Amino acid sequence: MVTKDKLNKLLAELEATTTLEGLQKTIVRSRHVFGVDHIVYHWVDCAGEQYGCGSYSLDWIQRYVDMNYLRVDPVVIGCYQRFHPIDWKRLDWSGRAAREFFADAQQYGVGNQGYSIPIRGPSGQFALFTASHNCDDATWAEFIEINSRDLLLMAHYLNRKALEFEPGRRPEQVRSLSPREIDAMTLLAMGYSRAQVASTLSISEHTLRAYIESARFKLGAQNTTHAVARAINFGLIVV
């Protein structure tokens, strides 16, 4: 299980990152924190430019490109149609092309288990955050049950940082929320209850209420749901 201290250190390291190379180092280190074989992040920005970082081997990355696996990869296809995290076992692997792709991926050490989080941002940006591992179904199910919330948090922190490096990104003049307000709004948008948000951020529910009310006032929102919607529309948070 990932301790709160280890996760906070990882997120702090991510917040301090100023280069794409820094993102790569942080995401590679994150697999040791979570205790999995691989963690990978891939984004496509509003101009169609792509960037990926993670722990897959360079040989597999090149193989993926050479074989044009993007067109048959059930993870990419399935997650593009979803808004919520998905266990790979729930995707459609029945087609011949998908089965051949999976078998090839195993040869390159990708892992027989996977959990992918689709993320959508402003101006059509789309990203995937994936953890993969080699283990039996029961072990993986236990891992997901214990770590799913922390993986979600890591995914959205990483994506928010990655957006800072998007080519041609316009200055975010409307971003007036504090970091804590952004964190609170993001977790609420992801479906966390107020109690869960307060626990994740290590604050009291009274303090959380103050952050939410402050964000609601800044966004000109009638209620919390309206505030979350406006934060998403302004590109202040990514879900």
Sequence and secondary structure as in RCSB ss.txt:
>XXXX:A:sequence
MVTKDKLNKLLAELEATTTLEGLQKTIVRSRHVFGVDHIVYHWVDCAGEQYGCGSYSLDWIQRYVDMNYLRVDPV
VIGCYQRFHPIDWKRLDWSGRAAREFFADAQQYGVGNQGYSIPIRGPSGQFALFTASHNCDDATWAEFIEINSRD
LLLMAHYLNRKALEFEPGRRPEQVRSLSPREIDAMTLLAMGYSRAQVASTLSISEHTLRAYIESARFKLGAQNTT
HAVARAINFGLIVV
>XXXX:A:secstr
   HHHHHHHHHHHHH  SHHHHHHHHHHHHHHHT SEEEEEEE TTS EEEEESS HHHHHHHHHTTGGGT HH
HHHHHT SS EEGGGS   SHHHHHHHHHHHHTT  SEEEEEEEE GGG EEEEEEEE   HHHHHHHHHHHHHH
HHHHHHHHHHHHHTT TT    TT  S HHHHHHHHHHHTT  HHHHHHHHT  HHHHHHHHHHHHHHHT SSHH
HHHHHHHHTTSS  
